[in-house]
Amino acid sequence: MAEARAPQKSLPKINKVDQAYWEGAAAGKLLLQKCKSCGKVQFFPRVACVDCFGDLDWIESKGTGKVHTFTLVRVPRNPAFKEEVPIYYINVILDEGVIMESRLVGNSKEKVKLGDRVKVIFQETHNPGIKLPCFELA
């Protein structure tokens, strides 16, 4: 009889469009795209500007923002996360003006309120080449 495998946490599937983003995260930098034509900053990574279809550059975010929304998960769908409950998922309005979905981590996460200031941190994964951007209360 085959031995059951322990559940694994899923990791992003990196492609040409978001490769620079994940390389930045591995180096501890939160990267965003900025249009060379109209100057719009956007997140998540795409092949062209969402406003004018212009070419894009990568810029480093300040990594700070405020909590726009959050939700608390007490029963994760993936059993690999059962040791981490409760899990706080948040939408952050970064200081650059874009909204990013992530997780809130840290010892004081249960005190989160809408509008709280947060800062990015990078969480190690079971793949040494991938770090996940998460946030903690500032």
C-alpha positions in Angstrom: 0.0 0.0 0.0 1.4 3.4 -1.0 2.3 5.8 1.8 0.2 9.0 1.9 2.1 12.2 1.1 1.8 15.1 3.5 -0.1 18.1 2.1 2.1 20.7 0.5 1.6 24.5 0.3 1.2 25.6 -3.2 3.7 27.9 -4.8 3.4 30.4 -7.7 4.0 29.1 -11.2 6.5 31.7 -12.5 6.4 32.7 -16.1 8.0 35.3 -18.4 5.6 38.0 -17.5 6.1 37.9 -13.7 9.7 36.4 -13.5 11.2 39.8 -12.6 8.6 40.3 -9.8 9.5 36.9 -8.2 13.3 37.6 -8.6 12.8 40.9 -6.8 10.8 39.1 -4.0 13.6 36.6 -3.6 16.0 39.5 -3.2 13.7 41.2 -0.6 12.3 43.8 -3.0 8.6 44.5 -3.9 8.5 45.3 -7.6 5.7 47.0 -9.5 5.3 47.8 -13.1 5.2 51.4 -14.4 4.2 52.5 -17.9 6.9 54.2 -19.9 4.2 56.2 -21.8 1.6 57.3 -19.4 3.3 56.7 -16.0 0.6 54.5 -14.5 1.8 52.1 -11.8 0.1 48.7 -11.9 0.0 45.4 -10.0 -0.2 42.4 -10.8 2.3 41.9 -13.6 1.0 42.1 -17.1 2.5 42.3 -20.6 1.3 45.9 -21.3 -0.1 48.9 -19.5 -3.8 48.5 -18.6 -4.5 52.1 -19.5 -2.7 52.8 -22.8 -1.1 49.4 -23.7 2.3 51.0 -23.4 5.6 49.3 -22.6 6.5 48.7 -18.9 9.4 49.2 -16.6 9.9 47.7 -13.2 10.1 50.0 -10.1 10.8 49.2 -6.5 7.8 49.9 -4.2 8.3 51.5 -0.8 6.7 48.3 0.5 4.3 50.3 2.7 0.6 50.9 2.6 -2.7 50.7 4.5 -5.2 47.9 5.0 -8.1 48.2 2.6 -10.0 45.0 3.6 -9.2 41.8 5.5 -10.7 38.5 6.2 -10.0 35.8 8.8 -9.8 32.1 7.9 -10.2 29.7 10.8 -10.5 26.5 8.7 -8.1 26.4 5.7 -9.0 24.5 2.6 -5.5 23.1 2.3 -4.5 21.0 5.4 -0.9 22.1 5.0 -2.0 25.5 6.5 -3.7 24.0 9.6 -0.8 25.0 11.9 -1.1 28.6 10.8 -4.7 29.3 11.7 -6.1 31.9 12.1 -4.9 33.2 8.7 -5.5 36.9 7.9 -5.8 37.7 4.2 -5.6 41.4 3.4 -5.9 43.8 0.5 -3.4 46.5 0.9 -3.5 49.9 -0.9 0.2 50.4 -1.4 1.6 54.0 -1.2 2.1 53.8 -5.0 -1.7 53.6 -5.3 -2.2 50.0 -6.4 -4.1 47.3 -4.4 -2.3 44.1 -3.6 -3.7 40.9 -2.0 -1.5 39.2 0.5 -1.4 37.8 4.0 -1.0 39.6 7.3 1.6 38.0 9.6 3.3 38.8 12.9 2.5 38.7 16.6 0.0 41.6 16.6 -2.1 40.6 13.5 -5.2 40.0 15.5 -5.3 43.7 16.3 -5.7 44.7 12.7 -8.2 47.4 11.7 -9.2 48.9 8.4 -6.8 51.7 7.5 -3.9 50.4 9.6 -0.4 51.0 8.2 1.5 47.9 7.1 4.9 47.1 5.7 6.1 44.3 3.5 8.2 41.4 4.7 9.3 38.3 2.6 8.4 34.9 3.9 10.6 31.9 3.1 8.9 28.9 1.4 9.8 25.2 1.0 11.5 26.3 -2.3 14.6 28.3 -1.5 14.2 30.3 -4.8 10.8 31.7 -3.9 9.9 34.2 -1.2 6.3 35.4 -0.7 5.5 39.0 0.0 3.5 39.3 3.2 2.7 42.3 5.4 2.9 43.1 9.1 1.5 46.0 11.0 3.8 49.0 10.9 
